[in-house]
Amino acid sequence: MKTAETIKAVKELGNDVSAWEGRVLQLQMESESLGRKNTQVKMEIESALALAQQELEKKRNQVSEETNKIHDLKAKFEADKAQFQGILESFNKEKAEFERDRSKMLDLIEDSRRMRENAVNFLTFVKRESEKL
C-alpha cells in the first residue's frame, strides 16, 4: 500500500510539477510580451521626445528670428527718432526765426501805419494852415 500511496503521491507531484511548469511557461510568455510592450513604449516615448525636441528647437529658432527682427526694428526706430528730432529742432528754429521776422514785419507795418497817419495829419495841418493864409 505504501507503494500505491507513493505512486499516487508521485503522480500528484508530477501533476503539480506539470501545472507549475505550465504556469512558469505562461509567466515567461507574459514576461516576454510585457518586455516587448515595454520596448515599444520606450520607443514611442523616445520618438515623442525627439519630436518634442525638434518642435522646441523650431520654436527657439522662431523666437530668435523674431528677437532679431525686434532688435533691427528698434535700431531703425532709434535712427528714425534721431532723424525726426533733428527735423523737429530745425523746424522749431525756422519757426522761431519766422516768428521773429513776422514780429519785425508787424512792427514795420505798425510803424508805417503810424508814419502814414502822421503824414496825413501833417498834410491836413499844412492844408488847414495854408487855407488860413
C-alpha positions in Angstrom: 0.0 0.0 0.0 2.9 2.2 0.6 3.8 1.8 -3.0 0.4 2.8 -4.2 0.5 5.8 -2.0 3.9 6.7 -3.2 2.8 6.2 -6.8 -0.2 8.3 -6.1 2.0 11.0 -4.4 4.4 10.9 -7.3 1.6 11.3 -9.8 0.2 14.2 -7.8 3.6 15.6 -7.6 4.0 15.1 -11.4 0.7 16.9 -11.9 1.7 19.7 -9.6 5.1 20.0 -11.4 3.3 20.0 -14.8 0.9 22.7 -13.5 3.8 24.7 -12.2 5.7 24.2 -15.5 2.6 25.4 -17.4 2.3 28.4 -15.0 6.1 29.1 -15.5 5.7 28.9 -19.3 2.7 31.2 -19.0 4.6 33.7 -16.9 7.6 33.5 -19.3 5.3 34.3 -22.2 3.7 37.1 -20.3 7.1 38.4 -19.3 8.2 38.3 -22.9 5.0 40.1 -24.0 5.5 42.7 -21.3 9.1 43.1 -22.4 8.1 43.7 -26.0 5.4 46.2 -24.9 8.0 47.9 -22.6 10.4 48.2 -25.6 7.6 49.5 -27.8 6.6 52.1 -25.1 10.2 53.1 -24.7 10.5 53.6 -28.5 7.2 55.6 -28.5 8.5 57.8 -25.7 11.8 58.3 -27.4 10.0 59.2 -30.6 7.7 61.6 -28.8 10.7 63.2 -27.0 12.6 63.5 -30.3 9.6 65.2 -31.9 9.1 67.5 -28.9 12.8 68.4 -29.1 12.5 69.2 -32.8 9.4 71.3 -32.1 11.2 73.1 -29.2 14.2 73.8 -31.4 11.9 75.1 -34.1 10.2 77.4 -31.6 13.6 78.6 -30.3 14.7 79.4 -33.8 11.4 81.4 -34.4 11.9 83.3 -31.1 15.5 84.0 -32.1 14.4 85.3 -35.5 11.6 87.4 -34.0 14.1 88.8 -31.4 16.5 89.7 -34.2 13.7 91.4 -36.1 12.7 93.3 -33.0 16.3 94.5 -32.4 16.5 95.6 -36.1 13.2 97.4 -35.8 14.3 99.1 -32.6 17.6 100.2 -34.2 15.6 101.6 -37.1 13.2 103.3 -34.8 16.0 104.9 -32.8 17.6 106.1 -36.1 14.3 107.4 -37.3 13.7 109.0 -33.9 17.0 110.8 -34.0 16.3 112.0 -37.6 12.9 113.2 -36.6 14.3 115.0 -33.6 16.8 116.8 -35.9 14.0 117.7 -38.3 11.9 118.9 -35.3 14.8 121.0 -34.0 15.3 122.5 -37.4 11.6 123.2 -37.7 11.5 124.9 -34.3 14.5 127.0 -35.2 12.8 128.0 -38.5 9.5 128.7 -36.7 11.3 130.9 -34.1 13.0 132.7 -36.9 9.7 133.1 -38.8 8.1 134.4 -35.6 10.9 136.9 -35.2 10.6 138.0 -38.8 6.8 138.2 -38.5 7.1 140.3 -35.4 9.6 142.6 -37.1 7.3 142.8 -40.1 4.3 143.6 -37.9 6.3 146.2 -36.2 7.3 147.7 -39.5 3.7 147.7 -40.7 2.7 149.4 -37.5 5.5 151.9 -37.9 4.5 152.5 -41.5 0.8 153.0 -40.5 1.8 155.5 -37.8 4.1 157.3 -40.3 1.3 157.4 -42.8 -1.1 158.6 -40.2 1.4 161.3 -39.1 2.0 162.2 -42.7 -1.8 162.5 -43.3 -2.1 164.6 -40.1 0.8 166.8 -41.2 -0.7 167.2 -44.7 -4.1 168.0 -43.1 -2.4 170.5 -40.8 -0.5 172.1 -43.6 -3.6 172.3 -45.7 -5.6 174.0 -42.9 -2.8 176.4 -42.2 -2.5 177.2 -45.9 -6.2 177.9 -46.1 -5.9 180.3 -43.3 -3.4 182.4 -45.2 
